[in-house]
Amino acid sequence: MTYFLQQDYHSLNCHQQITYMIHDSHVPPGSTIGILGGGQLGKMISVAATKLGYKTHLLTDNLNNPSVQVTNNVTILDSHTNTKQLLEFASSISVATLEFENIPSNIINILQ
């Protein structure tokens, strides 16, 4: 099961987000954080997570996104309706966060 972090979490800066994961949601270092979206915020989250002992797995539709450069694992989503690909991504992560607010709702529904 994939756990999504509380809504107010996304108003925190990258370091605060990782600190929240360690202390408040009990996601221990060494766990894999799934990042939905591959922009600049995802890149900053991935860099901060790595410094704190986490692995990251990016779900994006574009190999040229900034986060791809610094993430441990990348899944290039060929279609937001590819349930098999989404379930494989979900099984590889401990927790998920949204890198931007326009993730198709069916992706969230499948990952929950």
C-alpha positions in Angstrom: 0.0 0.0 0.0 1.2 3.5 -0.9 0.8 6.2 1.7 0.3 9.8 0.7 1.4 12.5 3.0 -1.1 15.0 4.6 -2.2 17.9 2.4 -0.4 20.6 4.5 2.8 18.8 4.0 3.1 20.2 0.5 3.3 23.8 1.8 6.6 22.9 3.5 10.0 23.5 2.0 12.1 20.4 0.9 14.0 20.1 4.2 10.8 20.4 6.2 9.1 17.8 4.1 11.9 15.2 4.7 12.0 16.1 8.4 8.2 15.5 8.5 8.7 12.1 6.9 11.4 11.1 9.4 9.7 12.3 12.6 6.0 12.5 12.0 5.1 9.8 9.5 7.6 7.2 10.6 9.1 6.6 7.2 12.7 5.5 8.2 15.8 6.5 6.2 16.5 3.8 3.6 12.9 3.9 2.4 12.0 4.9 -1.1 10.1 8.1 -1.7 7.9 8.1 -4.8 7.8 11.5 -6.5 4.9 12.1 -8.9 6.1 14.7 -11.4 9.6 15.5 -12.6 10.0 19.2 -12.3 12.4 21.4 -10.3 10.6 20.8 -7.0 11.0 17.1 -7.5 14.7 17.6 -8.1 15.1 19.5 -4.9 13.1 16.9 -3.0 15.3 14.1 -4.4 18.5 15.9 -3.5 17.4 16.6 0.1 16.1 13.0 0.5 19.3 11.5 -0.7 21.3 13.6 1.8 19.1 12.2 4.5 19.5 8.6 3.5 16.4 8.0 1.4 16.1 6.6 -2.1 13.8 8.2 -4.6 11.7 6.9 -7.5 10.4 9.3 -10.0 7.2 8.9 -12.0 7.2 11.2 -15.0 6.2 11.3 -18.6 9.3 13.0 -19.9 12.9 11.8 -19.7 14.1 15.5 -20.1 12.6 16.7 -16.8 15.0 18.1 -14.2 14.4 15.4 -11.6 15.6 12.6 -13.8 19.2 13.8 -13.4 19.2 13.2 -9.6 16.8 10.4 -8.9 17.7 6.8 -8.0 15.0 5.2 -10.2 12.8 6.6 -12.9 9.6 5.3 -14.4 8.7 7.0 -17.7 4.9 6.7 -17.8 3.8 6.0 -21.3 0.1 6.6 -20.5 -1.7 7.8 -17.4 -4.0 4.8 -17.8 -1.3 2.2 -17.8 -2.4 0.4 -14.6 0.4 -2.2 -14.8 3.1 0.5 -14.9 1.5 2.4 -12.1 1.1 -0.6 -9.8 4.8 -1.6 -10.4 5.8 2.0 -9.4 3.6 1.8 -6.3 5.1 -1.6 -5.2 8.6 -0.1 -5.4 8.0 2.9 -3.0 7.2 3.3 0.7 5.5 6.7 0.5 4.5 9.1 -2.3 4.4 12.8 -2.7 3.1 15.0 -5.5 5.7 17.3 -7.2 2.9 19.4 -8.8 -0.8 19.8 -8.4 -1.9 18.6 -11.9 -1.5 14.8 -11.5 -4.4 13.1 -13.2 -6.8 11.8 -10.6 -6.9 8.3 -12.0 -3.2 8.0 -11.2 -3.8 8.9 -7.6 -6.8 6.5 -7.4 -4.6 3.6 -8.7 -1.7 4.3 -6.4 -3.9 4.5 -3.3 
